[in-house]
Amino acid sequence: MAQGKRPAGADRREQVLDIAVADFAEHGLHGVCAEVIARKAGIAHAYVFRLFGTKSTEANR
């Protein structure tokens, strides 16, 4: 990827998933927040929710 060029949507989604899976494996589902994942991915916190919604089981029913 060229420097300064943003990744495509699918690539960004995969990047966020990779970060989230690693964090969930280390800290558990409730030990990780979207804000930390967003910071590590270099994206806005709200964009994580746009990509994936919430991790709440009530909201995913």
MODELLER restraints for C-alpha pairs under 7 A, 6 or more apart:
rsr = mdl.restraints
at = mdl.atoms
rsr.add(forms.Gaussian(group=physical.xy_distance, feature=features.Distance(at['CA:15:A'], at['CA:41:A']), mean=6.97, stdev=0.5))
rsr.add(forms.Gaussian(group=physical.xy_distance, feature=features.Distance(at['CA:16:A'], at['CA:37:A']), mean=6.99, stdev=0.5))
rsr.add(forms.Gaussian(group=physical.xy_distance, feature=features.Distance(at['CA:16:A'], at['CA:41:A']), mean=6.07, stdev=0.5))
rsr.add(forms.Gaussian(group=physical.xy_distance, feature=features.Distance(at['CA:19:A'], at['CA:37:A']), mean=6.44, stdev=0.5))
rsr.add(forms.Gaussian(group=physical.xy_distance, feature=features.Distance(at['CA:20:A'], at['CA:37:A']), mean=6.13, stdev=0.5))
rsr.add(forms.Gaussian(group=physical.xy_distance, feature=features.Distance(at['CA:23:A'], at['CA:32:A']), mean=6.54, stdev=0.5))
rsr.add(forms.Gaussian(group=physical.xy_distance, feature=features.Distance(at['CA:24:A'], at['CA:32:A']), mean=6.38, stdev=0.5))
rsr.add(forms.Gaussian(group=physical.xy_distance, feature=features.Distance(at['CA:34:A'], at['CA:45:A']), mean=6.37, stdev=0.5))
rsr.add(forms.Gaussian(group=physical.xy_distance, feature=features.Distance(at['CA:34:A'], at['CA:48:A']), mean=6.54, stdev=0.5))
rsr.add(forms.Gaussian(group=physical.xy_distance, feature=features.Distance(at['CA:35:A'], at['CA:45:A']), mean=5.11, stdev=0.5))
rsr.add(forms.Gaussian(group=physical.xy_distance, feature=features.Distance(at['CA:38:A'], at['CA:44:A']), mean=5.91, stdev=0.5))
rsr.add(forms.Gaussian(group=physical.xy_distance, feature=features.Distance(at['CA:38:A'], at['CA:45:A']), mean=5.13, stdev=0.5))
rsr.add(forms.Gaussian(group=physical.xy_distance, feature=features.Distance(at['CA:38:A'], at['CA:48:A']), mean=6.37, stdev=0.5))
